[in-house]
Amino acid sequence: MSSLEISSSCFNQETKLLLSPPLAEGSAFEPYRSNQIMPPMPGIKKKRHFLSEECEPLRGDMDEVEEKSKDIINFTAEKLSVDEISKLVISPLCGAISLFVGTTRNNFEGKKVISLEYEAYLPMAENEVRKICGDIRQKWPVKHIAVFHRLGLVPVSEASIIIAISSAHRAASLEAVSYAIDTLKAKVPIWKKEIYEESSSWKRNKECFWASNN
Amino acid sequence: MSSLEISSSCFNQETKLLLSPPLAEGSAFEPYRSNQIMPPMPGIKKKRHFLSEECEPLRGDMDEVEEKSKDIINFTAEKLSVDEISKLVISPLCGAISLFVGTTRNNFEGKKVISLEYEAYLPMAENEVRKICGDIRQKWPVKHIAVFHRLGLVPVSEASIIIAISSAHRAASLEAVSYAIDTLKAKVPIWKKEIYEESSSWKRNKECFWASNN
C-alpha cells in the first residue's frame, strides 16, 4: 500500500479557519494544509465542544430529570489530558467508562521516530466523528462520548487521540470504544507525518477507506 | 441469584494484615472482614507495587536495552486517579493505551445508591489479579498492565477500579482490557456493599465463579 506523499508544511497555532472551505481541486481527499483549515486552537479549558444535545447540569437525585447525553468532539493543538477528558464523560447514572489513548511510538518499520505531526481536513473530520457518535448510539446504550484529536506535532509517548465513553454497564462502553477507534482510523481524513531522525514522510492511515483507490 | 448477606463492618485504614490468613470456617468463600485482612493502605504516591519483572528506567533510544514489562497491582483505600494510573503504563514502544474505569452508579434495581463499600480477601485477590496478568501476556503482546482497586467507601461517580494496559498496536490492549475486567469480576474475591438511602446489603459479584454454588 503506497503512502500519500505530500509536501510538508509548517504547523502553527495562529492559523485561520475557512468558514466554508472548498474541496481541493483534483482530489476530494487531499488534506487541507494546516494554514488553511485549522481554527484558532483554544486551550483545554476553553476548547470547542460540539454537543449533540443540550447539557443539563449533573443532578444528584435520580428521580429528577435525566441528565442528557453529550457528544464532545474536539480537534486541538493542545496536549491532551486523560484525566480531563475522562471527567467529561462521568455520569452518576454510569458504572463504566472505557477509554482509548493513541500515543506516538518511537519506532515505525525499524526506523526511529522522533515525533508525529497530524493534520486533518477539519470540516469533514468533524462530520465523520459526529457520524461515528451517531452510529455508536444506534448500536450501544452509551451515555457520553468524548473524542479528542491532537493536531500538529505529537512527541513520542504523548497522546494524539483520546476516546472516552461512559455507559451504565461495561460491555456497551468497551465495545463502543473499540468500534470508535477502528472506524475513526478507517473513515476520518487525518494525515500523519512521521518525523524520523534523518527524514520524514506524510501518510494517510493505512486503514482509511480510500487507501485502496490509489 | 441470591445475594450474600453478611453483617456490616466498619472499614478503617488502621487494620492489620494477617500474614497467613486462614479461610473462614464453614465457607471457603466467605469474605474476610476488613479488620482481618486489610493491610495498611498507602497513598497513591507510595502505593504497593507488585512487579512481575524488574523495572528498567525508560530509555529514549530504541537501540538500547528494551524496557521491561511491568504488572502493577494495587488495592488501596485512596481515591484512584486515571491520569496517574495511565502514566504508569506509558511506554515509548507503545502506540496504544486502553483503560477501563468502573464507577459507582447512583442506582441499582430501582433503588437509589448513596455509595458502595468494597472489601477483598486480599492475599487471594492479589494472586488472582496476578494470574489474570499472566493470562493476558499469554494471549496478547501487551507491554505494561496496571490494575488498581479501591477498597472501602466509594461515593457515586468515583472509581472503584481502573485497569490500564499498553501495547504497540491497539487491538492487543483493547482486547486485553475487556478480558481483564470480565475475568476480574468472575474470579477475584471482592465484595461490595450497596448503601441505599434507607438500607444496605453485602453482595458478591453476580458473575463470580462460586456464585452458583449457593
Interface residues (C-beta under 8 A of the other chain):
Chain A: L58 G60 D61 M62 D63 S81 V82 D83 S86 I90 S91 P92 L93 C94 G95 A96 I97 S98 L99 F100 V101 G102 T103 T104 R105 N106 N107 K112 V156 S157 S166 A168 R170 L174 V177 S178 I181
Chain B: G60 D61 M62 D63 S81 V82 D83 S86 I90 S91 P92 L93 C94 G95 A96 I97 S98 L99 F100 V101 G102 T103 T104 R105 N106 N107 K112 V156 S157 S166 A168 R170 L174 V177 S178 I181
